[in-house]
Amino acid sequence: MAVRQPRARVFGEGLTAVAVATGLAWCGVRVSCARPDRAVVEHEPWLPEVLRCLHRSGTLSYGELAAPDAVFVCGADQVRAPAGSAVINCVLPPWESTRDLQKALGRPVVSNPQQLREGSALEDFLGAGCQVLGADDAESLVPADVVLSWVPVPPLHCDVDSADLVPHAIDGLLAVEREFFDELTELCRAVGADEARVVECVRADPRIGPDPARDAEQHPQPRWRDPARLFEAHPPPVLAELGTLR
């Protein structure tokens, strides 16, 4: 028996909206979104080519989509969610609070915070450690789980308020780490220590590990600089045209 292809509408015009729409379509979900602004995607490696291929295939379309299974809100001011569709909030302005979006729509909303970096947004979406999904009850999670099960990222379920807090907690932790390493640099210079060796030794401790904030600043390039590596890690839908990007 053939598995029904889920349908999703993505609201928003920024990089997160484009990456979420592209990532879902990459994984086989039929997606509609606003036509991307060239300035938004021009710095994303080969993302424009992937968008064109998915659009020509019909997996990704621009405009409305009838009877979507899920509506993803990625920083959009105006949101239209047909009855029966799951509403999934990516926790971006103006809807950093999923509770506020729930009140505005008068219906349950699932929190799915996204923190995608410029220059590797699609890779971040497809290669995240988990998909955080927050809901008030298990029933609200079911349709969101069905759509996101097509993305090769394991779900992590929690309540709405906890999910909404995740990006702020991550930002806070990274800020503390940046401050610590900045002060460590000053201390090394004051006592004549080799900063690079001290940091290397600190990172070697399994209780600490690498510092993602400094790595992102020092190595801002995408984790998959070669498209073939992304294809190997996350095979796209069966689209011959996408294969030409290898």
Secondary structure, 3 states (H helix, E strand, C coil): CCCCCCEEEEECCCHHHHHHHHHHHHCCCEEEECCCCHHHHCCCCCHHHHHHHHHHHCCEEECCCCCCCEEEECCCCCCCCCCCCEEEECCCCCCCCHHHHHHHHCCCCEECCCCCCCCCHHHHHHCCCCEEEECCCHHHHHHHHHHHCCCCCCEEEECHHHHHHHHHHHHHHHHHHHHHHHHHHHHHHHHCCCHHHHHHHHHHCCCCCCCHHHHHHHCCCCCCCCHHHHHHHCCCCCCHHHHCCC
